[in-house]
Amino acid sequence: MGDRAASPPLGSVDEDLRPTAGRRCRARSRRTVDRAGRSGSGRADGAVCAVVARGAVYWIDIDKRRPCVVVSSHDVLGVEVWQTHVVPLTSNLDRAGLAGNVLLRSAATGLPRDSVAVPLGLELIDRSWLTEYAGQLPSALVDAIDDGLRAVLGL
């Protein structure tokens, strides 16, 4: 027991586990045991996504393929919850001037062009909808998105 490596704290992102830009999440089987001792898949569809971190930029497929930023807290992301909150991004830079919105330069997002985070579009999605990892936002931009969320939600 003494020679086992300590587990990282909940919500932390181990550099070896962080997805690389362009990596797609794959559906794979995950075996779990419920309280009654029965084994089964972690989800009905068997989908499991790579480590998801707050401030990560992913492509999602909802109404159309678009990028988003994961904004769920690290505490929620560190447990077996199959949903996450995301803020959608738009390439319409005219929306940068609207209340709560945040301009994100492509160099910071890993996306091919500049984008605008739209906190008013906050959405709870299934993690399996996160299809392709693009990058990780610097903490200053995550803080700016948090400010936008506070503004549009009245927190």
N, C-alpha and C positions, 0 to 999 in steps of 0.2 A: 503494500500500500504506500509506503513512504516514497517509492520511486516513481509514482504516477504524477504526471504533470497536472498542475492545478487548472481547473476550468476557468475560462475568462468570465468576468461578471456578466450578468444578464444584459443584453443590449450592446455589448462591446463587439467590435468587428475585428476579428483576427485577420491580419494582413494576408495570411495564406489562404483564407477562405473567401476574401473579397473577390467578387467576379471582375474579370477584366473587361475593358470597353469592348462592346460588340458581342459579348458572350450572351447566348440565349439561355433562358431557363428551360429545363427539360422536364417533362413528366417522368416520374419514376416511382416505383413502389416504395412505400415506407411502412414498415410493420410496427404496430403499437399493441399494447395490451390494455384493455379497459379495466374498470374497477372490479368487474366480476372475473377477471383473469382470462377473458376471451381475447384471442389475438385477431388482428385485422389490419386493414390499410388505414393510414392516418386520415385519408379522405376517400370519399366515394369514387372520385375519378383518379386517385393515386397521385395527384400533382404535388410536387414539392419544388419550391423555388430556392435558388441559392440564397446565401445570407442577404438579408434586406436591411439596409442601414438608413437611418434618418438623414435626409439630405441627398440621398442617391437619386440620380436621374435615370429613369427607365422609359422605354417605349411601351405603350399599352395599346390594346385593341378593344375599344368600346364601340362608339359610334363610327369612328374611323381611327386609323393608326395615328397616334400623337404621343409626344413626350409628356412626362409628368415628373414631379418631385415627391418623394416619400416624405411625409411630415408627421407620421405617427411617432409617439415617444419611444425612446430606446427601451423603456420598461415593457411596453406592449410588444415591441418587435422581438424581444428576447424570449418570449413564451410561445407556446403552440397556439397562436391565433392565426386563422387562415385569411384574415382580412387586414387591410391597412388603409390609412387615409392618404390620399394623394392630392396635390394641387396640379391642375393641368397647365401646360405651357402652350402658347400660341406664337406663331411666327409673325403675327400682325403687330408690328412695333408701334403703331398708332395707339395701341391699348396701354402702352407703358405709362401714359400720363393719367390714367384713371386711378381713383382712390384705391389704395391697397396693393395695386399691381407693382411688380418688380421686374426691371429690365435685367436680363441675364445674357452676358456676352458668350459667344460660342466657345471661347477659350476656357471659360469656367464650367461649362456644362458637358463638354464632350460631344455636343451636337453640331451638325454641319453649318448651322446659321444661328444668329442671335435670336433670342426668344423672350417672351414676357410671361412671368408666372402670374396666374390669375386666381388669387385666393378665394374669390367669390365662387369659383367653380369647385371648391373642396368636395371631394367625393370619397366614399367608403367603397373600396373594391376588393374583390377576391385576389389574393396574392398571385394566383395562377394567371391573372391577366397581365402581369408584368412580364413582358416577352424578351426585351433586349436591354441589357445594362449599357448606359452611355457614359456615365461618370459620376463623380462625387462633388457636390458643391462645397466651396469653402464655408466655414462657419459664419462669416460675416453675411453671406447671401442667405443662408438658412435663417439667421436672425432677422434679416429684412423681410423674408417671407412670413416669419412669425409675427412681425409687426403688422404686416398686411392682413394676416388672419385675425389678429386682435381688432383691427380697424373694421373689417367687414362683419365680424361676429359680435362686436360690441363688448369684448372682454376687457 
